[in-house]
Amino acid sequence: MGLLKPAQHARRCLCVAALVVFPVAAAQTTATASIDADVAAVVQHEHLPGLAMAVVEQGRVVYQRAEGSRGDGGRIDEDTLFKIASNSKAMTAALLARLVQQGKLRWDDPVQRHLPGFRMHDAWVGQQMQVRDLLIHNSGLGLGAGDLMLWPEPNTFTRADIIAGLAHLKPVSSFRSHYAYDNLMYVVAGEVAAAAAGKPYDQLMREQVFEPLGMARCQVGAWSVKRVGNVAQPHAWRGDRTEVVNADADISPDLPSMAAGGIRCSLRDMTRWMQVLLDPTLVPDWLDSEQRRALWTLHMPMPLGERQRRWDNAHFYGYGYGWRVSDMDGQWKVAHTGTLSGMYSSLALLPDRKVGVVMLTNGEGEDARTALMQATLKRFTAPNDAHPAMAYLAELKADQAARAATGHQRPVTSDAQRLTASDLQRWQGRYMDPWLGPASLCPGKDGLRFSVDKSPRLQATVLQLQGRWLLRWDTLGEDAQAWLQPGDGAPPTLDLRAIDPDIDFSYDFQDLHFTRTGDCAGSERQRR
C-alpha cells in the first residue's frame, strides 16, 4: 500500500555519520564492512534523510546501522520510531493466528460470523468470505480498490464507513481467482479480531504481540508523540530539496488503516520481531508450529516477474498470511515491504538459514530499499553471484528509463487554464459517490472547485486543458492529477481518471462515479 512514487532528481547529500555495531568474527567483520559500504553509497546517491538497518543471523545481530535526521531536529538511532506501513499486515496476521490458537476464531470462519453487517458487492461473495480470505488478496476487487477511504490522510472515514463502502466496490474478477493487492480487507481483519476477542484492535496488538515479544517501542492506536518521543518524520522532494511532509501532530490518531499499515516500530523492535519469527524457542508459548506454518504457507499464487526470475533465480511466488513467500537461489524467502508517502520499509527472512534483514527509512526510498535488500540477501543465498547495491540500483534506474521511453507519457499540464463560475454550469452542484460519499463541484473565490467532504486533502481547482477538464489537487503531487469527466445523463454524473499512467494504485479514481444530488449551497460558493 502507498501513495506517491519517488521522484528522481540531482540532490544534495543529507546523510551524517553512522552508528554501526560490528560482530567480533573477522570473516563477518569483512562481510558487514561491505554491507556498510553499500549503505553509505546508496544513502548518498538517493539522498535519504535517514535510515535504520539490521541483519540477524542465527539469532545474533551481526549488523546494525542507524543514521540521519528524524526531521524534527533530532538524530535517528535504534529506538527511533518509523512508520512500517504494510509490514503491519504481518503483525495483524500474527494477532489473528494467536486468536485461532486460543480458540476464539478459526481461519475458515465466515467473516459474517464475527461481523454480521459485512457485505460485498456480490452478496454470495460476502457470505462465503472467510477470515483467511481477508489476508491473501483474493477478493476479486481491483488493485487497491477503495484506498481513497484510507489515504490521503487525514480524513474522517471510520472503520464502519470502510466496511460499509465495500458493498459498493464492484469486482474486476471472480472471487478467489486472481491476486490483487488490497488494504481494505486488512481493516476488516482487524475488526474481526476485535469482535472475536471482545477488545479493540490496538489493545489486542499490544497484549498479543508487542508485550509477549518485548517490542517495547512499537505504537498502535492513538498515542502521544510528545510523550513517546524519538519519532521519525516522513520526507518528500519539493523542488530541489527534501522536506518534512505530513508531520505528526501532538497526538498520533487511531487511523482506520491501522491494521493494514498504521503501526510504528523502531529498529530495535523490528530486530526483535525477526529474531522471534526465526527462532520459536525464544518465546515458546507465543505461536505453535501449526500457526507459524499457516502464516508462511503460500495460500494465493502471485505473478512472478521477469526481474525476480533474473535476480533471485525464483520459481514460485505467492502470498501467505501477511507475507510474500518465494524462493531465492534455491532458498526459502519470506518478505514484505511497506510504503507510505515519505516512509519506506522492507523486511526479508531466510527461515532455513535463520537470517533476517530489515530496513526503515523516512525518505523516498523505493529504489534504495530494493537495491540494498537484494545486495544484502545475495551475500547469504549466492555469495559468488553477489554484486554491490549500486549495481542493482543502476539496473533499476536503467529499467525505469527504458519503460519511460517506450510507455505512455504523463501530459504536460502547465498550460491548463482556470475555469470560472460560468463554466460547467449544468454540472455544478452537490454529488454523491456510493463509497467515497458526498462531494461538490461549485464556484469558489479562485474559480471552479471540486472537493470531497470526508477527505480534506481531496480538494482541487478545476482547470481546462485541450478541451478536457483537469483536477489539480491543492496538496497532492502533479502525478496525482485527474481528469474530470462530466456525463450528460439525468441527473448529471462525474467520473475521474488519472492523468498519469504510472499513478500509485491507491489513487483508485477509476472506481468513482458521482451522481448529482442538488445545487451548490451558499456556503459552498465561499470556498476557495
PAKEDREN-678455 format. One record per residue (C-alpha): residue number from 1; residue in three letters; x, y, z; chain. Coordinates in steps of 0.25 Angstrom, whole numbers, plus 5000, padded with zeros to 4 digits. Example, Ala and Ser with C-alpha at 12.3 -4.5 7.8 and 13.67 -1.06 7.14 Angstrom:
# residues 2
NODE  num  residuo     X     Y     Z  cadena
NODE    1      ALA  5049  4982  5031       A
NODE    2      SER  5055  4996  5029       A
***
This chain:
# residues 528
NODE  num  residuo     X     Y     Z  cadena
NODE    1      MET  5000  5000  5000       A
NODE    2      GLY  5005  5014  4997       A
NODE    3      LEU  5004  5028  4991       A
NODE    4      LEU  5014  5036  4983       A
NODE    5      LYS  5025  5029  4975       A
NODE    6      PRO  5039  5035  4978       A
NODE    7      ALA  5043  5046  4969       A
NODE    8      GLN  5058  5045  4963       A
NODE    9      HIS  5066  5058  4963       A
NODE   10      ALA  5080  5062  4965       A
NODE   11      ARG  5080  5064  4980       A
NODE   12      ARG  5090  5069  4991       A
NODE   13      CYS  5094  5058  5001       A
NODE   14      LEU  5088  5060  5015       A
NODE   15      CYS  5094  5048  5022       A
NODE   16      VAL  5102  5048  5035       A
NODE   17      ALA  5112  5039  5042       A
NODE   18      ALA  5106  5025  5045       A
NODE   19      LEU  5104  5017  5057       A
NODE   20      VAL  5109  5003  5054       A
NODE   21      VAL  5110  4990  5062       A
NODE   22      PHE  5120  4980  5057       A
NODE   23      PRO  5122  4966  5060       A
NODE   24      VAL  5135  4960  5066       A
NODE   25      ALA  5138  4949  5056       A
NODE   26      ALA  5148  4954  5045       A
NODE   27      ALA  5140  4948  5033       A
NODE   28      GLN  5127  4954  5038       A
NODE   29      THR  5134  4967  5040       A
NODE   30      THR  5138  4967  5026       A
NODE   31      ALA  5124  4964  5021       A
NODE   32      THR  5118  4975  5029       A
NODE   33      ALA  5128  4985  5025       A
NODE   34      SER  5123  4982  5010       A
NODE   35      ILE  5109  4984  5015       A
NODE   36      ASP  5113  4997  5022       A
NODE   37      ALA  5119  5002  5009       A
NODE   38      ASP  5106  4998  5001       A
NODE   39      VAL  5098  5006  5011       A
NODE   40      ALA  5107  5018  5010       A
NODE   41      ALA  5107  5018  4995       A
NODE   42      VAL  5092  5017  4994       A
NODE   43      VAL  5089  5027  5004       A
NODE   44      GLN  5098  5037  4998       A
NODE   45      HIS  5093  5034  4984       A
NODE   46      GLU  5078  5034  4987       A
NODE   47      HIS  5080  5046  4997       A
NODE   48      LEU  5072  5039  5008       A
NODE   49      PRO  5069  5048  5021       A
NODE   50      GLY  5071  5036  5030       A
NODE   51      LEU  5072  5021  5030       A
NODE   52      ALA  5072  5009  5040       A
NODE   53      MET  5076  4995  5036       A
NODE   54      ALA  5079  4982  5043       A
NODE   55      VAL  5083  4968  5040       A
NODE   56      VAL  5081  4956  5048       A
NODE   57      GLU  5088  4942  5046       A
NODE   58      GLN  5086  4930  5055       A
NODE   59      GLY  5079  4939  5066       A
NODE   60      ARG  5091  4949  5067       A
NODE   61      VAL  5090  4963  5062       A
NODE   62      VAL  5102  4963  5052       A
NODE   63      TYR  5100  4977  5046       A
NODE   64      GLN  5093  4989  5051       A
NODE   65      ARG  5093  5004  5046       A
NODE   66      ALA  5084  5016  5049       A
NODE   67      GLU  5087  5030  5043       A
NODE   68      GLY  5082  5043  5039       A
NODE   69      SER  5071  5053  5042       A
NODE   70      ARG  5058  5050  5048       A
NODE   71      GLY  5052  5063  5043       A
NODE   72      ASP  5050  5069  5056       A
NODE   73      GLY  5064  5074  5059       A
NODE   74      GLY  5068  5060  5065       A
NODE   75      ARG  5076  5049  5060       A
NODE   76      ILE  5072  5035  5057       A
NODE   77      ASP  5076  5023  5066       A
NODE   78      GLU  5072  5009  5068       A
NODE   79      ASP  5060  5014  5076       A
NODE   80      THR  5054  5024  5066       A
NODE   81      LEU  5040  5020  5062       A
NODE   82      PHE  5037  5019  5047       A
NODE   83      LYS  5024  5016  5040       A
NODE   84      ILE  5026  5002  5036       A
NODE   85      ALA  5014  5003  5027       A
NODE   86      SER  5009  4990  5021       A
NODE   87      ASN  5019  4982  5029       A
NODE   88      SER  5008  4984  5039       A
NODE   89      LYS  5000  4973  5031       A
NODE   90      ALA  5009  4962  5037       A
NODE   91      MET  5006  4967  5051       A
NODE   92      THR  4991  4967  5048       A
NODE   93      ALA  4992  4953  5043       A
NODE   94      ALA  5000  4948  5055       A
NODE   95      LEU  4989  4954  5064       A
NODE   96      LEU  4979  4946  5057       A
NODE   97      ALA  4988  4934  5058       A
NODE   98      ARG  4988  4936  5073       A
NODE   99      LEU  4973  4937  5074       A
NODE  100      VAL  4972  4924  5065       A
NODE  101      GLN  4982  4917  5075       A
NODE  102      GLN  4973  4922  5087       A
NODE  103      GLY  4961  4916  5080       A
NODE  104      LYS  4954  4930  5079       A
NODE  105      LEU  4952  4928  5064       A
NODE  106      ARG  4956  4919  5052       A
NODE  107      TRP  4963  4922  5039       A
NODE  108      ASP  4951  4917  5031       A
NODE  109      ASP  4940  4924  5040       A
NODE  110      PRO  4931  4933  5031       A
NODE  111      VAL  4934  4947  5033       A
NODE  112      GLN  4919  4950  5035       A
NODE  113      ARG  4920  4941  5048       A
NODE  114      HIS  4928  4952  5054       A
NODE  115      LEU  4923  4964  5046       A
NODE  116      PRO  4909  4961  5043       A
NODE  117      GLY  4908  4974  5035       A
NODE  118      PHE  4919  4971  5026       A
NODE  119      ARG  4915  4971  5011       A
NODE  120      MET  4922  4971  4997       A
NODE  121      HIS  4916  4976  4984       A
NODE  122      ASP  4912  4961  4981       A
NODE  123      ALA  4904  4956  4993       A
NODE  124      TRP  4909  4942  4991       A
NODE  125      VAL  4923  4946  4992       A
NODE  126      GLY  4920  4954  5005       A
NODE  127      GLN  4914  4941  5010       A
NODE  128      GLN  4926  4932  5006       A
NODE  129      MET  4937  4941  5010       A
NODE  130      GLN  4945  4934  5021       A
NODE  131      VAL  4955  4940  5031       A
NODE  132      ARG  4967  4934  5023       A
NODE  133      ASP  4962  4941  5010       A
NODE  134      LEU  4963  4955  5017       A
NODE  135      LEU  4978  4953  5017       A
NODE  136      ILE  4982  4948  5004       A
NODE  137      HIS  4977  4958  4993       A
NODE  138      ASN  4967  4949  4986       A
NODE  139      SER  4954  4957  4988       A
NODE  140      GLY  4952  4960  4973       A
NODE  141      LEU  4953  4975  4975       A
NODE  142      GLY  4963  4982  4967       A
NODE  143      LEU  4977  4987  4971       A
NODE  144      GLY  4976  4996  4983       A
NODE  145      ALA  4961  4997  4982       A
NODE  146      GLY  4955  5007  4992       A
NODE  147      ASP  4968  5012  4997       A
NODE  148      LEU  4963  5026  4995       A
NODE  149      MET  4956  5024  5008       A
NODE  150      LEU  4969  5022  5015       A
NODE  151      TRP  4978  5032  5008       A
NODE  152      PRO  4981  5043  5007       A
NODE  153      GLU  4981  5045  5022       A
NODE  154      PRO  4976  5051  5030       A
NODE  155      ASN  4961  5049  5026       A
NODE  156      THR  4948  5046  5034       A
NODE  157      PHE  4945  5032  5029       A
NODE  158      THR  4943  5022  5040       A
NODE  159      ARG  4945  5007  5040       A
NODE  160      ALA  4930  5005  5040       A
NODE  161      ASP  4930  5014  5027       A
NODE  162      ILE  4940  5006  5021       A
NODE  163      ILE  4933  4993  5023       A
NODE  164      ALA  4920  4999  5018       A
NODE  165      GLY  4927  5004  5006       A
NODE  166      LEU  4932  4990  5002       A
NODE  167      ALA  4918  4987  4998       A
NODE  168      HIS  4918  4997  4987       A
NODE  169      LEU  4932  4994  4981       A
NODE  170      LYS  4930  4986  4968       A
NODE  171      PRO  4939  4974  4966       A
NODE  172      VAL  4948  4972  4954       A
NODE  173      SER  4950  4957  4955       A
NODE  174      SER  4943  4945  4961       A
NODE  175      PHE  4945  4942  4976       A
NODE  176      ARG  4958  4935  4979       A
NODE  177      SER  4962  4934  4964       A
NODE  178      HIS  4973  4945  4964       A
NODE  179      TYR  4982  4952  4973       A
NODE  180      ALA  4981  4967  4974       A
NODE  181      TYR  4987  4975  4986       A
NODE  182      ASP  4977  4980  4995       A
NODE  183      ASN  4977  4989  5008       A
NODE  184      LEU  4962  4989  5012       A
NODE  185      MET  4962  4974  5015       A
NODE  186      TYR  4972  4976  5026       A
NODE  187      VAL  4964  4987  5032       A
NODE  188      VAL  4953  4977  5032       A
NODE  189      ALA  4962  4966  5038       A
NODE  190      GLY  4966  4976  5050       A
NODE  191      GLU  4951  4978  5053       A
NODE  192      VAL  4949  4962  5052       A
NODE  193      ALA  4960  4961  5063       A
NODE  194      ALA  4953  4972  5071       A
NODE  195      ALA  4940  4965  5070       A
NODE  196      ALA  4945  4951  5073       A
NODE  197      ALA  4953  4955  5085       A
NODE  198      GLY  4944  4966  5091       A
NODE  199      LYS  4955  4977  5091       A
NODE  200      PRO  4959  4988  5081       A
NODE  201      TYR  4970  4984  5071       A
NODE  202      ASP  4980  4993  5077       A
NODE  203      GLN  4979  4987  5091       A
NODE  204      LEU  4979  4973  5085       A
NODE  205      MET  4992  4976  5077       A
NODE  206      ARG  4999  4981  5090       A
NODE  207      GLU  4994  4969  5098       A
NODE  208      GLN  4996  4958  5088       A
NODE  209      VAL  5008  4963  5080       A
NODE  210      PHE  5016  4974  5086       A
NODE  211      GLU  5017  4971  5100       A
NODE  212      PRO  5019  4956  5099       A
NODE  213      LEU  5031  4958  5089       A
NODE  214      GLY  5037  4970  5096       A
NODE  215      MET  5035  4980  5085       A
NODE  216      ALA  5034  4992  5095       A
NODE  217      ARG  5035  5004  5086       A
NODE  218      CYS  5024  4999  5076       A
NODE  219      GLN  5012  5008  5075       A
NODE  220      VAL  4998  5005  5071       A
NODE  221      GLY  4984  5012  5072       A
NODE  222      ALA  4985  5027  5078       A
NODE  223      TRP  4997  5031  5085       A
NODE  224      SER  5005  5044  5089       A
NODE  225      VAL  5016  5047  5080       A
NODE  226      LYS  5022  5057  5090       A
NODE  227      ARG  5022  5047  5102       A
NODE  228      VAL  5027  5035  5094       A
NODE  229      GLY  5037  5044  5086       A
NODE  230      ASN  5049  5040  5077       A
NODE  231      VAL  5039  5039  5065       A
NODE  232      ALA  5044  5040  5050       A
NODE  233      GLN  5036  5049  5041       A
NODE  234      PRO  5033  5046  5026       A
NODE  235      HIS  5041  5054  5015       A
NODE  236      ALA  5038  5056  5001       A
NODE  237      TRP  5045  5064  4990       A
NODE  238      ARG  5039  5078  4987       A
NODE  239      GLY  5047  5085  4976       A
NODE  240      ASP  5062  5082  4978       A
NODE  241      ARG  5061  5079  4993       A
NODE  242      THR  5055  5069  5003       A
NODE  243      GLU  5045  5074  5013       A
NODE  244      VAL  5037  5068  5024       A
NODE  245      VAL  5023  5065  5019       A
NODE  246      ASN  5010  5061  5027       A
NODE  247      ALA  5018  5064  5040       A
NODE  248      ASP  5011  5058  5053       A
NODE  249      ALA  5002  5066  5062       A
NODE  250      ASP  5003  5065  5077       A
NODE  251      ILE  4995  5052  5077       A
NODE  252      SER  4996  5041  5066       A
NODE  253      PRO  4982  5037  5064       A
NODE  254      ASP  4976  5023  5063       A
NODE  255      LEU  4975  5022  5048       A
NODE  256      PRO  4965  5013  5041       A
NODE  257      SER  4977  5008  5033       A
NODE  258      MET  4984  5003  5046       A
NODE  259      ALA  4983  4988  5043       A
NODE  260      ALA  4987  4990  5028       A
NODE  261      GLY  4998  4999  5030       A
NODE  262      GLY  4998  5008  5042       A
NODE  263      ILE  5007  5002  5053       A
NODE  264      ARG  5020  5009  5056       A
NODE  265      CYS  5033  5002  5062       A
NODE  266      SER  5047  5004  5064       A
NODE  267      LEU  5059  4997  5058       A
NODE  268      ARG  5061  4990  5072       A
NODE  269      ASP  5047  4985  5071       A
NODE  270      MET  5047  4980  5057       A
NODE  271      THR  5060  4973  5060       A
NODE  272      ARG  5053  4966  5072       A
NODE  273      TRP  5042  4963  5063       A
NODE  274      MET  5051  4956  5053       A
NODE  275      GLN  5058  4948  5064       A
NODE  276      VAL  5045  4942  5070       A
NODE  277      LEU  5040  4939  5056       A
NODE  278      LEU  5053  4932  5052       A
NODE  279      ASP  5054  4924  5066       A
NODE  280      PRO  5041  4919  5072       A
NODE  281      THR  5049  4915  5085       A
NODE  282      LEU  5051  4930  5089       A
NODE  283      VAL  5036  4931  5093       A
NODE  284      PRO  5032  4917  5092       A
NODE  285      ASP  5017  4919  5096       A
NODE  286      TRP  5014  4930  5087       A
NODE  287      LEU  5011  4923  5074       A
NODE  288      ASP  5011  4908  5072       A
NODE  289      SER  5016  4901  5060       A
NODE  290      GLU  5003  4900  5053       A
NODE  291      GLN  5000  4914  5053       A
NODE  292      ARG  5014  4918  5049       A
NODE  293      ARG  5013  4909  5037       A
NODE  294      ALA  5000  4915  5034       A
NODE  295      LEU  5006  4929  5033       A
NODE  296      TRP  5017  4925  5024       A
NODE  297      THR  5009  4915  5015       A
NODE  298      LEU  5007  4920  5000       A
NODE  299      HIS  4992  4922  5000       A
NODE  300      MET  4990  4931  4988       A
NODE  301      PRO  4999  4930  4975       A
NODE  302      MET  5005  4943  4970       A
NODE  303      PRO  5011  4947  4957       A
NODE  304      LEU  5026  4944  4956       A
NODE  305      GLY  5033  4956  4950       A
NODE  306      GLU  5044  4955  4940       A
NODE  307      ARG  5053  4963  4949       A
NODE  308      GLN  5050  4954  4961       A
NODE  309      ARG  5054  4942  4952       A
NODE  310      ARG  5067  4948  4947       A
NODE  311      TRP  5071  4954  4961       A
NODE  312      ASP  5066  4943  4970       A
NODE  313      ASN  5066  4931  4961       A
NODE  314      ALA  5052  4929  4966       A
NODE  315      HIS  5042  4919  4962       A
NODE  316      PHE  5030  4922  4971       A
NODE  317      TYR  5023  4934  4977       A
NODE  318      GLY  5011  4935  4986       A
NODE  319      TYR  5004  4942  4998       A
NODE  320      GLY  5003  4935  5011       A
NODE  321      TYR  4996  4942  5023       A
NODE  322      GLY  5002  4956  5023       A
NODE  323      TRP  5015  4951  5016       A
NODE  324      ARG  5020  4949  5002       A
NODE  325      VAL  5026  4935  5000       A
NODE  326      SER  5036  4931  4989       A
NODE  327      ASP  5050  4924  4986       A
NODE  328      MET  5063  4931  4985       A
NODE  329      ASP  5075  4924  4979       A
NODE  330      GLY  5068  4911  4984       A
NODE  331      GLN  5065  4916  4998       A
NODE  332      TRP  5052  4919  5004       A
NODE  333      LYS  5049  4934  5006       A
NODE  334      VAL  5038  4941  5013       A
NODE  335      ALA  5037  4956  5012       A
NODE  336      HIS  5029  4969  5011       A
NODE  337      THR  5030  4983  5008       A
NODE  338      GLY  5023  4996  5014       A
NODE  339      THR  5021  5009  5006       A
NODE  340      LEU  5015  5022  5011       A
NODE  341      SER  5017  5035  5006       A
NODE  342      GLY  5031  5039  5011       A
NODE  343      MET  5033  5025  5018       A
NODE  344      TYR  5038  5012  5013       A
NODE  345      SER  5041  4999  5020       A
NODE  346      SER  5046  4985  5016       A
NODE  347      LEU  5047  4972  5023       A
NODE  348      ALA  5052  4959  5018       A
NODE  349      LEU  5055  4946  5025       A
NODE  350      LEU  5062  4933  5020       A
NODE  351      PRO  5056  4924  5030       A
NODE  352      ASP  5064  4911  5028       A
NODE  353      ARG  5077  4920  5029       A
NODE  354      LYS  5071  4927  5041       A
NODE  355      VAL  5075  4940  5034       A
NODE  356      GLY  5067  4953  5035       A
NODE  357      VAL  5069  4967  5029       A
NODE  358      VAL  5061  4979  5032       A
NODE  359      MET  5062  4994  5027       A
NODE  360      LEU  5054  5006  5031       A
NODE  361      THR  5055  5020  5024       A
NODE  362      ASN  5048  5033  5025       A
NODE  363      GLY  5050  5038  5011       A
NODE  364      GLU  5046  5034  4997       A
NODE  365      GLY  5054  5021  4997       A
NODE  366      GLU  5047  5011  4988       A
NODE  367      ASP  5059  5008  4979       A
NODE  368      ALA  5069  5009  4991       A
NODE  369      ARG  5061  4998  4999       A
NODE  370      THR  5061  4989  4987       A
NODE  371      ALA  5075  4990  4984       A
NODE  372      LEU  5080  4989  4998       A
NODE  373      MET  5071  4977  5001       A
NODE  374      GLN  5076  4970  4989       A
NODE  375      ALA  5091  4972  4991       A
NODE  376      THR  5090  4968  5006       A
NODE  377      LEU  5082  4955  5003       A
NODE  378      LYS  5091  4951  4992       A
NODE  379      ARG  5102  4950  5002       A
NODE  380      PHE  5095  4939  5008       A
NODE  381      THR  5088  4932  4997       A
NODE  382      ALA  5098  4933  4986       A
NODE  383      PRO  5111  4940  4990       A
NODE  384      ASN  5118  4936  4978       A
NODE  385      ASP  5108  4944  4970       A
NODE  386      ALA  5106  4956  4979       A
NODE  387      HIS  5108  4970  4974       A
NODE  388      PRO  5109  4983  4981       A
NODE  389      ALA  5096  4990  4984       A
NODE  390      MET  5100  5001  4974       A
NODE  391      ALA  5100  4991  4963       A
NODE  392      TYR  5086  4987  4966       A
NODE  393      LEU  5082  5001  4967       A
NODE  394      ALA  5087  5005  4953       A
NODE  395      GLU  5079  4993  4947       A
NODE  396      LEU  5067  4999  4954       A
NODE  397      LYS  5069  5012  4948       A
NODE  398      ALA  5072  5007  4934       A
NODE  399      ASP  5059  4999  4934       A
NODE  400      GLN  5051  5011  4939       A
NODE  401      ALA  5057  5019  4927       A
NODE  402      ALA  5054  5009  4917       A
NODE  403      ARG  5040  5008  4922       A
NODE  404      ALA  5038  5023  4922       A
NODE  405      ALA  5044  5023  4907       A
NODE  406      THR  5034  5013  4902       A
NODE  407      GLY  5022  5015  4911       A
NODE  408      HIS  5011  5026  4911       A
NODE  409      GLN  5016  5039  4916       A
NODE  410      ARG  5008  5048  4926       A
NODE  411      PRO  5003  5060  4919       A
NODE  412      VAL  5009  5074  4922       A
NODE  413      THR  4998  5082  4930       A
NODE  414      SER  5006  5095  4932       A
NODE  415      ASP  4997  5102  4921       A
NODE  416      ALA  4984  5098  4927       A
NODE  417      GLN  4974  5110  4929       A
NODE  418      ARG  4965  5113  4941       A
NODE  419      LEU  4950  5111  4939       A
NODE  420      THR  4940  5122  4944       A
NODE  421      ALA  4927  5121  4951       A
NODE  422      SER  4920  5122  4938       A
NODE  423      ASP  4927  5109  4933       A
NODE  424      LEU  4921  5095  4934       A
NODE  425      GLN  4908  5101  4940       A
NODE  426      ARG  4900  5089  4936       A
NODE  427      TRP  4909  5080  4945       A
NODE  428      GLN  4911  5090  4956       A
NODE  429      GLY  4905  5085  4969       A
NODE  430      ARG  4906  5074  4980       A
NODE  431      TYR  4909  5060  4977       A
NODE  432      MET  4909  5046  4984       A
NODE  433      ASP  4918  5034  4981       A
NODE  434      PRO  4913  5021  4987       A
NODE  435      TRP  4926  5018  4995       A
NODE  436      LEU  4934  5031  4995       A
NODE  437      GLY  4922  5039  4999       A
NODE  438      PRO  4918  5054  4997       A
NODE  439      ALA  4925  5064  4988       A
NODE  440      SER  4924  5077  4982       A
NODE  441      LEU  4927  5084  4968       A
NODE  442      CYS  4924  5098  4972       A
NODE  443      PRO  4930  5112  4970       A
NODE  444      GLY  4940  5117  4979       A
NODE  445      LYS  4948  5130  4981       A
NODE  446      ASP  4958  5126  4971       A
NODE  447      GLY  4950  5119  4961       A
NODE  448      LEU  4942  5106  4960       A
NODE  449      ARG  4946  5096  4971       A
NODE  450      PHE  4944  5081  4973       A
NODE  451      SER  4944  5075  4988       A
NODE  452      VAL  4941  5062  4995       A
NODE  453      ASP  4934  5065  5008       A
NODE  454      LYS  4941  5054  5016       A
NODE  455      SER  4955  5055  5011       A
NODE  456      PRO  4960  5069  5013       A
NODE  457      ARG  4972  5067  5004       A
NODE  458      LEU  4964  5063  4992       A
NODE  459      GLN  4961  5078  4989       A
NODE  460      ALA  4965  5083  4975       A
NODE  461      THR  4964  5095  4965       A
NODE  462      VAL  4957  5091  4952       A
NODE  463      LEU  4965  5095  4940       A
NODE  464      GLN  4963  5093  4925       A
NODE  465      LEU  4974  5087  4917       A
NODE  466      GLN  4972  5084  4902       A
NODE  467      GLY  4957  5083  4903       A
NODE  468      ARG  4957  5074  4915       A
NODE  469      TRP  4955  5077  4930       A
NODE  470      LEU  4966  5075  4940       A
NODE  471      LEU  4967  5074  4955       A
NODE  472      ARG  4979  5080  4961       A
NODE  473      TRP  4979  5076  4976       A
NODE  474      ASP  4983  5086  4986       A
NODE  475      THR  4993  5078  4994       A
NODE  476      LEU  4996  5065  4985       A
NODE  477      GLY  5007  5064  4975       A
NODE  478      GLU  5006  5066  4960       A
NODE  479      ASP  5005  5051  4958       A
NODE  480      ALA  4992  5050  4965       A
NODE  481      GLN  4985  5060  4956       A
NODE  482      ALA  4972  5054  4950       A
NODE  483      TRP  4963  5057  4938       A
NODE  484      LEU  4949  5061  4942       A
NODE  485      GLN  4939  5055  4932       A
NODE  486      PRO  4925  5060  4932       A
NODE  487      GLY  4913  5051  4928       A
NODE  488      ASP  4901  5056  4921       A
NODE  489      GLY  4891  5047  4928       A
NODE  490      ALA  4879  5052  4936       A
NODE  491      PRO  4883  5055  4947       A
NODE  492      PRO  4897  5059  4942       A
NODE  493      THR  4909  5050  4947       A
NODE  494      LEU  4924  5052  4949       A
NODE  495      ASP  4935  5042  4947       A
NODE  496      LEU  4950  5043  4950       A
NODE  497      ARG  4962  5037  4942       A
NODE  498      ALA  4977  5038  4946       A
NODE  499      ILE  4985  5046  4936       A
NODE  500      ASP  4998  5038  4940       A
NODE  501      PRO  4998  5024  4934       A
NODE  502      ASP  5008  5020  4946       A
NODE  503      ILE  5000  5027  4957       A
NODE  504      ASP  5001  5020  4970       A
NODE  505      PHE  4990  5009  4971       A
NODE  506      SER  4984  5016  4984       A
NODE  507      TYR  4978  5027  4975       A
NODE  508      ASP  4967  5018  4971       A
NODE  509      PHE  4960  5029  4963       A
NODE  510      GLN  4954  5019  4953       A
NODE  511      ASP  4945  5013  4963       A
NODE  512      LEU  4938  5026  4966       A
NODE  513      HIS  4924  5030  4960       A
NODE  514      PHE  4918  5043  4965       A
NODE  515      THR  4903  5046  4963       A
NODE  516      ARG  4898  5060  4965       A
NODE  517      THR  4888  5061  4977       A
NODE  518      GLY  4886  5076  4978       A
NODE  519      ASP  4890  5091  4976       A
NODE  520      CYS  4903  5097  4982       A
NODE  521      ALA  4899  5103  4995       A
NODE  522      GLY  4902  5117  4999       A
NODE  523      SER  4914  5113  5008       A
NODE  524      GLU  4920  5105  4996       A
NODE  525      ARG  4921  5118  4988       A
NODE  526      GLN  4930  5124  4998       A
NODE  527      ARG  4940  5112  4998       A
NODE  528      ARG  4954  5115  4992       A
***
